[in-house]
Amino acid sequence: MNPAVATKRRNQATQARKENGSDSGPQDNGRHHINVGEGERQLSMISGSILALCGLLRGSISGMALAALGGALIYRGHTGHCTVYEAMGHNSAQAGSCKRIQRSEPSPPERDTSAQPS
C-alpha cells in the first residue's frame, strides 16, 4: 500500500475515534491499552508456557493447536491486553476493579420499650 494512503487512512481513523469519543482502540503509540491485572498476567504466562510445551512435545496436529493456544496465552500475559476483555468492556488491571462483598453481622433485634409493665 502506498505510504501516503496508509497515513491518510490512519489519520482519518484517529479523527473518527476522537469524534465518537471511543477509547477502545489502540493508544496513540500504536499499542493496545493494558486491561489484564498483574496476577492474571502471570497466570497466563505460566499456563501458556505449560500448554505450549505439552503441545510441542505431543508433535501431532492437535499438539500444534495446543501449542498455539499456549502461545496466545503467553502473548496475553506478556502484553497485558485481552481482546475478549476489550470486547466486553472489562478491565481487571484497574485498581479496585474487583468488587468485594462485605459481610455485616446481623444487628440484634430491637426491643419494644413501649409496653413496659407497671
CNS distance restraints for C-alpha pairs under 8 A (distance, minus, plus):
assign (resid   1 and name CA) (resid   5 and name CA) 7.13 0.50 0.50
assign (resid   1 and name CA) (resid   6 and name CA) 6.77 0.50 0.50
assign (resid   2 and name CA) (resid   6 and name CA) 6.31 0.50 0.50
assign (resid   3 and name CA) (resid   7 and name CA) 6.10 0.50 0.50
assign (resid   4 and name CA) (resid   8 and name CA) 6.16 0.50 0.50
assign (resid   5 and name CA) (resid   9 and name CA) 6.17 0.50 0.50
assign (resid   6 and name CA) (resid  10 and name CA) 6.12 0.50 0.50
assign (resid   7 and name CA) (resid  11 and name CA) 6.15 0.50 0.50
assign (resid   8 and name CA) (resid  12 and name CA) 6.21 0.50 0.50
assign (resid   9 and name CA) (resid  13 and name CA) 6.15 0.50 0.50
assign (resid  10 and name CA) (resid  14 and name CA) 6.18 0.50 0.50
assign (resid  11 and name CA) (resid  15 and name CA) 6.11 0.50 0.50
assign (resid  12 and name CA) (resid  16 and name CA) 6.11 0.50 0.50
assign (resid  13 and name CA) (resid  17 and name CA) 6.19 0.50 0.50
assign (resid  14 and name CA) (resid  18 and name CA) 6.29 0.50 0.50
assign (resid  15 and name CA) (resid  19 and name CA) 6.23 0.50 0.50
assign (resid  16 and name CA) (resid  20 and name CA) 6.13 0.50 0.50
assign (resid  17 and name CA) (resid  21 and name CA) 5.91 0.50 0.50
assign (resid  17 and name CA) (resid  22 and name CA) 5.14 0.50 0.50
assign (resid  17 and name CA) (resid  23 and name CA) 7.11 0.50 0.50
assign (resid  17 and name CA) (resid  25 and name CA) 7.93 0.50 0.50
assign (resid  18 and name CA) (resid  22 and name CA) 6.57 0.50 0.50
assign (resid  23 and name CA) (resid  27 and name CA) 7.94 0.50 0.50
assign (resid  24 and name CA) (resid  86 and name CA) 6.96 0.50 0.50
assign (resid  25 and name CA) (resid  32 and name CA) 6.98 0.50 0.50
assign (resid  26 and name CA) (resid  30 and name CA) 5.62 0.50 0.50
assign (resid  26 and name CA) (resid  31 and name CA) 5.41 0.50 0.50
assign (resid  26 and name CA) (resid  32 and name CA) 4.48 0.50 0.50
assign (resid  26 and name CA) (resid  33 and name CA) 6.65 0.50 0.50
assign (resid  27 and name CA) (resid  31 and name CA) 5.68 0.50 0.50
assign (resid  27 and name CA) (resid  32 and name CA) 5.88 0.50 0.50
assign (resid  27 and name CA) (resid  33 and name CA) 6.50 0.50 0.50
assign (resid  32 and name CA) (resid  81 and name CA) 6.56 0.50 0.50
assign (resid  33 and name CA) (resid  80 and name CA) 7.88 0.50 0.50
assign (resid  33 and name CA) (resid  81 and name CA) 6.45 0.50 0.50
assign (resid  34 and name CA) (resid  79 and name CA) 7.22 0.50 0.50
assign (resid  34 and name CA) (resid  80 and name CA) 4.92 0.50 0.50
assign (resid  34 and name CA) (resid  81 and name CA) 4.91 0.50 0.50
assign (resid  34 and name CA) (resid  93 and name CA) 6.79 0.50 0.50
assign (resid  35 and name CA) (resid  80 and name CA) 6.16 0.50 0.50
assign (resid  35 and name CA) (resid  81 and name CA) 5.31 0.50 0.50
assign (resid  35 and name CA) (resid  82 and name CA) 6.57 0.50 0.50
assign (resid  35 and name CA) (resid  85 and name CA) 7.12 0.50 0.50
assign (resid  35 and name CA) (resid  86 and name CA) 7.39 0.50 0.50
assign (resid  35 and name CA) (resid  90 and name CA) 7.33 0.50 0.50
assign (resid  35 and name CA) (resid  91 and name CA) 4.57 0.50 0.50
assign (resid  35 and name CA) (resid  92 and name CA) 5.79 0.50 0.50
assign (resid  35 and name CA) (resid  93 and name CA) 5.04 0.50 0.50
assign (resid  35 and name CA) (resid  94 and name CA) 7.54 0.50 0.50
assign (resid  36 and name CA) (resid  40 and name CA) 6.40 0.50 0.50
assign (resid  36 and name CA) (resid  41 and name CA) 6.31 0.50 0.50
assign (resid  36 and name CA) (resid  77 and name CA) 7.92 0.50 0.50
assign (resid  36 and name CA) (resid  80 and name CA) 5.04 0.50 0.50
assign (resid  36 and name CA) (resid  81 and name CA) 5.86 0.50 0.50
assign (resid  36 and name CA) (resid  82 and name CA) 6.63 0.50 0.50
assign (resid  36 and name CA) (resid  91 and name CA) 6.29 0.50 0.50
assign (resid  36 and name CA) (resid  92 and name CA) 5.05 0.50 0.50
assign (resid  36 and name CA) (resid  93 and name CA) 4.81 0.50 0.50
assign (resid  37 and name CA) (resid  41 and name CA) 6.10 0.50 0.50
assign (resid  37 and name CA) (resid  80 and name CA) 7.31 0.50 0.50
assign (resid  37 and name CA) (resid  91 and name CA) 7.85 0.50 0.50
assign (resid  37 and name CA) (resid  92 and name CA) 4.93 0.50 0.50
assign (resid  37 and name CA) (resid  93 and name CA) 3.82 0.50 0.50
assign (resid  37 and name CA) (resid  94 and name CA) 7.30 0.50 0.50
assign (resid  38 and name CA) (resid  42 and name CA) 6.33 0.50 0.50
assign (resid  38 and name CA) (resid  80 and name CA) 7.94 0.50 0.50
assign (resid  38 and name CA) (resid  93 and name CA) 6.94 0.50 0.50
assign (resid  39 and name CA) (resid  43 and name CA) 6.23 0.50 0.50
assign (resid  40 and name CA) (resid  44 and name CA) 6.08 0.50 0.50
assign (resid  40 and name CA) (resid  77 and name CA) 7.46 0.50 0.50
assign (resid  41 and name CA) (resid  45 and name CA) 6.24 0.50 0.50
assign (resid  41 and name CA) (resid  76 and name CA) 7.02 0.50 0.50
assign (resid  41 and name CA) (resid  77 and name CA) 4.09 0.50 0.50
assign (resid  41 and name CA) (resid  78 and name CA) 7.01 0.50 0.50
assign (resid  41 and name CA) (resid  80 and name CA) 6.19 0.50 0.50
assign (resid  42 and name CA) (resid  46 and name CA) 6.25 0.50 0.50
assign (resid  42 and name CA) (resid  77 and name CA) 6.21 0.50 0.50
assign (resid  43 and name CA) (resid  47 and name CA) 6.01 0.50 0.50
assign (resid  43 and name CA) (resid  77 and name CA) 7.57 0.50 0.50
assign (resid  44 and name CA) (resid  48 and name CA) 5.66 0.50 0.50
assign (resid  44 and name CA) (resid  73 and name CA) 5.26 0.50 0.50
assign (resid  44 and name CA) (resid  74 and name CA) 6.09 0.50 0.50
assign (resid  44 and name CA) (resid  76 and name CA) 6.82 0.50 0.50
assign (resid  44 and name CA) (resid  77 and name CA) 5.06 0.50 0.50
assign (resid  45 and name CA) (resid  49 and name CA) 6.04 0.50 0.50
assign (resid  45 and name CA) (resid  73 and name CA) 6.28 0.50 0.50
assign (resid  45 and name CA) (resid  74 and name CA) 4.63 0.50 0.50
assign (resid  45 and name CA) (resid  75 and name CA) 7.79 0.50 0.50
assign (resid  45 and name CA) (resid  76 and name CA) 7.70 0.50 0.50
assign (resid  45 and name CA) (resid  77 and name CA) 5.03 0.50 0.50
assign (resid  45 and name CA) (resid  78 and name CA) 7.02 0.50 0.50
assign (resid  46 and name CA) (resid  50 and name CA) 6.35 0.50 0.50
assign (resid  46 and name CA) (resid  74 and name CA) 7.72 0.50 0.50
assign (resid  47 and name CA) (resid  51 and name CA) 6.14 0.50 0.50
assign (resid  47 and name CA) (resid  70 and name CA) 7.16 0.50 0.50
assign (resid  47 and name CA) (resid  73 and name CA) 7.35 0.50 0.50
assign (resid  47 and name CA) (resid  74 and name CA) 7.99 0.50 0.50
assign (resid  48 and name CA) (resid  52 and name CA) 5.99 0.50 0.50
assign (resid  48 and name CA) (resid  69 and name CA) 7.25 0.50 0.50
assign (resid  48 and name CA) (resid  70 and name CA) 3.86 0.50 0.50
assign (resid  48 and name CA) (resid  71 and name CA) 6.05 0.50 0.50
assign (resid  48 and name CA) (resid  72 and name CA) 7.25 0.50 0.50
assign (resid  48 and name CA) (resid  73 and name CA) 4.74 0.50 0.50
assign (resid  48 and name CA) (resid  74 and name CA) 5.01 0.50 0.50
assign (resid  49 and name CA) (resid  53 and name CA) 6.08 0.50 0.50
assign (resid  49 and name CA) (resid  70 and name CA) 6.04 0.50 0.50
assign (resid  49 and name CA) (resid  71 and name CA) 7.38 0.50 0.50
assign (resid  49 and name CA) (resid  74 and name CA) 6.59 0.50 0.50
assign (resid  50 and name CA) (resid  54 and name CA) 6.14 0.50 0.50
assign (resid  50 and name CA) (resid  70 and name CA) 7.20 0.50 0.50
assign (resid  51 and name CA) (resid  55 and name CA) 5.98 0.50 0.50
assign (resid  51 and name CA) (resid  66 and name CA) 6.14 0.50 0.50
assign (resid  51 and name CA) (resid  67 and name CA) 5.92 0.50 0.50
assign (resid  51 and name CA) (resid  69 and name CA) 7.23 0.50 0.50
assign (resid  51 and name CA) (resid  70 and name CA) 4.75 0.50 0.50
assign (resid  52 and name CA) (resid  56 and name CA) 6.10 0.50 0.50
assign (resid  52 and name CA) (resid  66 and name CA) 6.33 0.50 0.50
assign (resid  52 and name CA) (resid  67 and name CA) 3.78 0.50 0.50
assign (resid  52 and name CA) (resid  68 and name CA) 6.79 0.50 0.50
assign (resid  52 and name CA) (resid  69 and name CA) 7.22 0.50 0.50
assign (resid  52 and name CA) (resid  70 and name CA) 4.48 0.50 0.50
assign (resid  52 and name CA) (resid  71 and name CA) 6.20 0.50 0.50
assign (resid  53 and name CA) (resid  57 and name CA) 6.12 0.50 0.50
assign (resid  53 and name CA) (resid  67 and name CA) 6.77 0.50 0.50
assign (resid  54 and name CA) (resid  58 and name CA) 6.16 0.50 0.50
assign (resid  54 and name CA) (resid  63 and name CA) 7.29 0.50 0.50
assign (resid  54 and name CA) (resid  66 and name CA) 7.58 0.50 0.50
assign (resid  54 and name CA) (resid  67 and name CA) 7.19 0.50 0.50
assign (resid  55 and name CA) (resid  59 and name CA) 6.74 0.50 0.50
assign (resid  55 and name CA) (resid  60 and name CA) 7.98 0.50 0.50
assign (resid  55 and name CA) (resid  62 and name CA) 7.49 0.50 0.50
assign (resid  55 and name CA) (resid  63 and name CA) 3.91 0.50 0.50
assign (resid  55 and name CA) (resid  64 and name CA) 5.61 0.50 0.50
assign (resid  55 and name CA) (resid  65 and name CA) 7.19 0.50 0.50
assign (resid  55 and name CA) (resid  66 and name CA) 4.86 0.50 0.50
assign (resid  55 and name CA) (resid  67 and name CA) 4.49 0.50 0.50
assign (resid  56 and name CA) (resid  63 and name CA) 5.97 0.50 0.50
assign (resid  56 and name CA) (resid  64 and name CA) 6.29 0.50 0.50
assign (resid  56 and name CA) (resid  67 and name CA) 5.97 0.50 0.50
assign (resid  57 and name CA) (resid  63 and name CA) 7.45 0.50 0.50
assign (resid  58 and name CA) (resid  63 and name CA) 5.13 0.50 0.50
assign (resid  59 and name CA) (resid  63 and name CA) 5.57 0.50 0.50
assign (resid  59 and name CA) (resid  64 and name CA) 6.84 0.50 0.50
assign (resid  60 and name CA) (resid  64 and name CA) 6.29 0.50 0.50
assign (resid  61 and name CA) (resid  65 and name CA) 6.42 0.50 0.50
assign (resid  62 and name CA) (resid  66 and name CA) 6.23 0.50 0.50
assign (resid  63 and name CA) (resid  67 and name CA) 6.13 0.50 0.50
assign (resid  64 and name CA) (resid  68 and name CA) 6.10 0.50 0.50
assign (resid  65 and name CA) (resid  69 and name CA) 6.26 0.50 0.50
assign (resid  66 and name CA) (resid  70 and name CA) 6.21 0.50 0.50
assign (resid  67 and name CA) (resid  71 and name CA) 6.08 0.50 0.50
assign (resid  68 and name CA) (resid  72 and name CA) 6.26 0.50 0.50
assign (resid  69 and name CA) (resid  73 and name CA) 6.42 0.50 0.50
assign (resid  70 and name CA) (resid  74 and name CA) 6.20 0.50 0.50
assign (resid  71 and name CA) (resid  75 and name CA) 6.12 0.50 0.50
assign (resid  72 and name CA) (resid  76 and name CA) 6.16 0.50 0.50
assign (resid  73 and name CA) (resid  77 and name CA) 6.12 0.50 0.50
assign (resid  74 and name CA) (resid  78 and name CA) 6.02 0.50 0.50
assign (resid  75 and name CA) (resid  79 and name CA) 6.01 0.50 0.50
assign (resid  76 and name CA) (resid  80 and name CA) 5.52 0.50 0.50
assign (resid  76 and name CA) (resid  81 and name CA) 5.65 0.50 0.50
assign (resid  76 and name CA) (resid  82 and name CA) 5.92 0.50 0.50
assign (resid  77 and name CA) (resid  81 and name CA) 7.58 0.50 0.50
assign (resid  82 and name CA) (resid  86 and name CA) 6.28 0.50 0.50
assign (resid  83 and name CA) (resid  87 and name CA) 6.18 0.50 0.50
assign (resid  84 and name CA) (resid  88 and name CA) 6.30 0.50 0.50
assign (resid  85 and name CA) (resid  89 and name CA) 5.92 0.50 0.50
assign (resid  85 and name CA) (resid  90 and name CA) 4.87 0.50 0.50
assign (resid  85 and name CA) (resid  91 and name CA) 6.59 0.50 0.50
assign (resid  86 and name CA) (resid  90 and name CA) 6.16 0.50 0.50
assign (resid  86 and name CA) (resid  91 and name CA) 7.57 0.50 0.50
assign (resid  91 and name CA) (resid  97 and name CA) 7.16 0.50 0.50
assign (resid  92 and name CA) (resid  97 and name CA) 5.84 0.50 0.50
assign (resid  92 and name CA) (resid  98 and name CA) 7.36 0.50 0.50
assign (resid  93 and name CA) (resid  97 and name CA) 7.32 0.50 0.50
